[in-house]
Amino acid sequence: MDVEALAALAAVRSQGGVTRAAAVLHVSPSAVSQRLAALARAAGTPLTEREGRRLRLTAAGEALADAAVDVAAALERARAAAAGALASPTGVVHVSAFASGGELLLPGLLTRLAGRPGVEVRCSDEDVALDAFAPLTDRLDVVVAHRPEGVPAWTARPAEVLTTPLLREPLDVAVPLDHPLADREAVTPADVVGEPWVGVREGFPVAAVLHAVAGADGPPRVTHRVNDFHVVLALVAAGHGLSLLPRYTCGHHPGVRLVPLRGVRAGRLVEALVRADKAERPLVRLVLDELVALAAEVRAAHEG
C-alpha cells in the first residue's frame, strides 16, 4: 500500500472531507480522490461512502486510517534514526497558539530556544472554535489549545492526536473599578445574575464557562461578543459589561479588577496537541519539553 495514499485517507478523516484534506496535504482534491481510489483497489474493499453530500469512511476505511497513524509514526521514527537527530535535533518546528495563549507562552518559548543552534521555531496564531483545534495538527507541528474544565478531550481517537497538559488558568469575573463587586474577595453566580456580559463567540471555549456561570438562572445576557481580550478589557473598563477573563493573561489592566469566582468550575485547561507521527520527531519533543517547563514557571510566577 502506498504511504501517500494512507496519509490521504487519514487526512480525509481528520479534516472531514477531500477538499480540506487536499489543503493540508498541499495537493489537488483530484489527487486525493485518486489516492483514495488506488488505496481501495489495493485493499479490495470500499474505504469511503457518500452520506448525502458528505464523504465518510466505511468500517474498513476507519480501520485502515487507524493503521495509517501507526505507519506514519513508524516512518518518523525511522527518519529520526537515519538522520542521527536523536542526539542533537535541528530543523524547523511550526507552533501555533490561540491569541491569549500565544501572548502567555510564545515569547518565553522563543527565548528558551534562542540559544539552540540549528533549531528554528516559527509561530502563528490560530484562535478557532473548540472542535477545530485538533484538525490543525495536520498542518502544524505543535498546537497550543484551550478547553473548559469538564469538556471532553480533543478527539475521539487519542492515539491520533496526543495531548500534553501545560497549565490550568483560572477564569475570573472582570469588573470595572467602580462596580459594586470590585471590592469583593470573590463572587458567586448569584452575585452576577442579570448583569450584562461581554462574551466570546459561541463555540469558543470561554463561552461554555459563561453558560455554566448563569446555570439555573437562564442564559447569560450577552450584549457584546468579542474574541480579542484586549478589546474586552477596554469595554469592561468603560463600564459596558462584565466578562470572564483568564487570570494570568488579563490581570494587569489598570481599569479592570479580576474577581475570583466561586461555586462553579471556572478555569480553562491549556494543552499542547501534536499528531502522533509528529510526536516521534526529536525536535518536536524538545519543543514540548520546553513548553511544559515554561508553563510551570508561568504558573508558579502567578500563583506564588
Secondary structure as the mmCIF struct_conf table of DSSP 4:
data_model
#
loop_
_struct_conf.conf_type_id
_struct_conf.id
_struct_conf.beg_label_comp_id
_struct_conf.beg_label_asym_id
_struct_conf.beg_label_seq_id
_struct_conf.end_label_comp_id
_struct_conf.end_label_asym_id
_struct_conf.end_label_seq_id
HELX_RH_AL_P HELX_RH_AL_P1 VAL A 3 GLN A 15
TURN_TY1_P TURN_TY1_P1 GLY A 16 GLY A 16
BEND BEND1 GLY A 17 GLY A 17
HELX_RH_AL_P HELX_RH_AL_P2 VAL A 18 LEU A 25
TURN_TY1_P TURN_TY1_P2 HIS A 26 HIS A 26
BEND BEND2 VAL A 27 VAL A 27
HELX_RH_AL_P HELX_RH_AL_P3 PRO A 29 ALA A 43
TURN_TY1_P TURN_TY1_P3 GLY A 44 GLY A 44
BEND BEND3 THR A 45 THR A 45
STRN STRN1 THR A 48 GLU A 51
TURN_TY1_P TURN_TY1_P4 GLY A 52 ARG A 53
STRN STRN2 ARG A 54 LEU A 57
HELX_RH_AL_P HELX_RH_AL_P4 ALA A 59 ALA A 83
TURN_TY1_P TURN_TY1_P5 GLY A 84 ALA A 87
BEND BEND4 SER A 88 SER A 88
STRN STRN3 GLY A 91 ALA A 97
HELX_RH_AL_P HELX_RH_AL_P5 ALA A 99 LEU A 113
TURN_TY1_P TURN_TY1_P6 ALA A 114 GLY A 115
BEND BEND5 ARG A 116 ARG A 116
TURN_TY1_P TURN_TY1_P7 PRO A 117 GLY A 118
STRN STRN4 VAL A 119 ASP A 125
HELX_RH_3T_P HELX_RH_3T_P1 LEU A 130 ALA A 132
TURN_TY1_P TURN_TY1_P8 PHE A 133 PHE A 133
HELX_RH_3T_P HELX_RH_3T_P2 ALA A 134 ASP A 138
TURN_TY1_P TURN_TY1_P9 ARG A 139 ARG A 139
BEND BEND6 ASP A 141 ASP A 141
STRN STRN5 VAL A 142 PRO A 148
TURN_TY1_P TURN_TY1_P10 GLU A 149 GLY A 150
BEND BEND7 VAL A 151 VAL A 151
HELX_LH_PP_P HELX_LH_PP_P1 PRO A 152 ALA A 153
BEND BEND8 TRP A 154 TRP A 154
BEND BEND9 ALA A 156 ALA A 156
TURN_TY1_P TURN_TY1_P11 PRO A 158 GLU A 160
STRN STRN6 VAL A 161 PRO A 176
TURN_TY1_P TURN_TY1_P12 LEU A 177 ASP A 178
BEND BEND10 HIS A 179 HIS A 179
TURN_TY1_P TURN_TY1_P13 PRO A 180 ASP A 183
BEND BEND11 GLU A 185 GLU A 185
STRN STRN7 VAL A 187 VAL A 187
HELX_RH_3T_P HELX_RH_3T_P3 PRO A 189 VAL A 192
TURN_TY1_P TURN_TY1_P14 VAL A 193 GLY A 194
STRN STRN8 PRO A 196 GLY A 199
HELX_LH_PP_P HELX_LH_PP_P2 VAL A 200 ARG A 201
TURN_TY1_P TURN_TY1_P15 GLU A 202 GLY A 203
BEND BEND12 PHE A 204 PHE A 204
HELX_RH_AL_P HELX_RH_AL_P6 PRO A 205 ALA A 214
HELX_RH_3T_P HELX_RH_3T_P4 GLY A 215 ASP A 217
BEND BEND13 PRO A 219 PRO A 219
STRN STRN9 ARG A 221 ARG A 225
HELX_RH_AL_P HELX_RH_AL_P7 PHE A 229 ALA A 237
TURN_TY1_P TURN_TY1_P16 ALA A 238 GLY A 239
BEND BEND14 HIS A 240 HIS A 240
STRN STRN10 LEU A 242 LEU A 242
STRN STRN11 SER A 243 PRO A 246
HELX_RH_AL_P HELX_RH_AL_P8 ARG A 247 CYS A 250
TURN_TY1_P TURN_TY1_P17 GLY A 251 HIS A 252
TURN_TY1_P TURN_TY1_P18 PRO A 254 GLY A 255
STRN STRN12 VAL A 256 VAL A 259
STRN STRN13 LEU A 261 LEU A 261
BEND BEND15 GLY A 263 VAL A 264
STRN STRN14 GLY A 267 ARG A 275
TURN_TY1_P TURN_TY1_P19 ALA A 276 ASP A 277
HELX_RH_3T_P HELX_RH_3T_P5 LYS A 278 GLU A 280
BEND BEND16 ARG A 281 ARG A 281
HELX_RH_AL_P HELX_RH_AL_P9 PRO A 282 GLU A 303
#
